[in-house]
Amino acid sequence: MNNNNNMNMAQLMAMLSKMDKKDLEQGLNKVSQMLKSKDADAIIDEIKKNK
């Protein structure tokens, strides 16, 4: 994965396509909860920590 903060759409889609439906739904739920409760920088930091 490249080092810049903006993961390109192709990389993101490739990652998502490897996940099964259940994992994908859980991930999307987490993201939607994060978006409601945190600012974008906090979300990006969380994602970086979880790599």
Wavefront OBJ file of the C-alpha trace (Angstrom):
o trace
v 0.000 0.000 0.000
v 1.291 3.453 -0.772
v 2.229 5.865 1.990
v -0.002 8.788 1.177
v -3.169 9.267 3.196
v -5.561 9.066 0.287
v -6.131 5.442 -0.545
v -7.294 5.401 -4.122
v -10.688 4.030 -5.056
v -9.269 0.975 -6.845
v -7.343 -0.119 -3.744
v -10.411 0.409 -1.598
v -12.650 -1.583 -3.941
v -10.085 -4.397 -4.120
v -9.983 -4.561 -0.332
v -13.765 -4.577 -0.049
v -14.150 -7.262 -2.704
v -12.007 -9.633 -0.622
v -14.242 -9.345 2.428
v -17.266 -11.554 2.898
v -20.696 -10.012 3.263
v -20.865 -10.310 7.052
v -17.467 -8.653 7.575
v -18.370 -5.968 5.088
v -21.626 -5.169 6.870
v -19.867 -4.999 10.249
v -17.197 -2.740 8.790
v -19.737 -0.429 7.213
v -21.680 -0.217 10.456
v -18.491 0.768 12.295
v -17.702 3.393 9.690
v -21.178 4.854 9.837
v -21.021 5.044 13.632
v -17.609 6.693 13.461
v -18.886 9.237 10.968
v -21.684 10.191 13.339
v -19.391 10.555 16.328
v -15.956 11.644 15.146
v -14.350 14.099 12.804
v -12.583 12.854 9.672
v -9.067 13.137 11.120
v -9.983 10.935 14.069
v -11.409 8.317 11.704
v -8.288 8.350 9.539
v -6.134 7.912 12.654
v -8.255 4.924 13.746
v -7.905 3.306 10.329
v -4.133 3.777 10.344
v -3.874 2.179 13.787
v -5.899 -0.841 12.680
v -3.730 -1.724 9.663
l 1 2 3 4 5 6 7 8 9 10 11 12 13 14 15 16 17 18 19 20 21 22 23 24 25 26 27 28 29 30 31 32 33 34 35 36 37 38 39 40 41 42 43 44 45 46 47 48 49 50 51
